[in-house]
Amino acid sequence: MDFKANTVVGTILQLCETANAAVQGNATEERIIAVAKGVASSTAQLLLACRVKADPNSKAQRNLQIAGNDVKRATEILVNAAKSDNTEVISVTVSQRKMTGIRQEREAENEVLKIERELEEARQRLAQSRKAQYKKLASLVCLKTRRRNIGWLHGSVK
């Protein structure tokens, strides 16, 4: 999923660069349309990957789906604007620093999720280990009790 998220970030950066180039008259309509469709496509792939791995009823999943729908609508608007003969200039400027900050935050969130998943896996291994130890201990206690009862029946235990 990290790869898909990085792909979305990359296509958005590409869209910002293309939009800035278009404002300066250095990007074609076709280029804008292709990059916008790339953003929509990579976002759809990320949403699909998240839908497969996440709880579909979670608040985070619902918010992610809403954001994905917003991205889809925004790219459709951009594609339609690029296709139209309007002389209006659509200016989209996003500072590189802000995008870098967003990317760093997303990477940090991914790292936290990875560590939390590893912690949960370690907790499960610990629980399994304890369960096995308790089971072994219970077997020993039962065996000793059985031996004591057999000895009592034969008169060797007082």
Residue pairs with C-beta under 8 A, 6 or more apart in sequence:
1 46
1 49
1 50
1 53
2 110
4 42
4 45
4 46
4 49
5 46
5 106
5 110
7 42
7 45
7 46
8 39
8 42
8 43
8 46
9 99
9 102
9 103
9 106
10 42
11 35
11 38
11 39
11 41
11 42
12 39
12 94
12 99
13 99
14 35
14 38
14 39
15 35
15 36
15 38
15 39
15 78
15 92
16 92
16 93
16 94
16 99
18 27
18 31
18 32
18 35
19 27
19 32
19 78
19 90
19 91
19 92
19 93
20 92
20 93
21 27
21 31
22 31
22 32
22 82
22 89
22 90
23 89
23 90
23 91
29 82
29 83
32 78
32 79
32 82
33 79
33 82
33 83
36 75
36 78
36 79
36 82
37 75
37 79
39 71
39 75
40 71
40 72
40 75
40 76
43 68
43 71
43 72
44 68
44 72
46 68
47 64
47 65
47 68
50 61
50 64
51 61
51 65
54 60
54 61
54 64
55 61
78 90
78 92
81 88
81 90
148 157
151 157
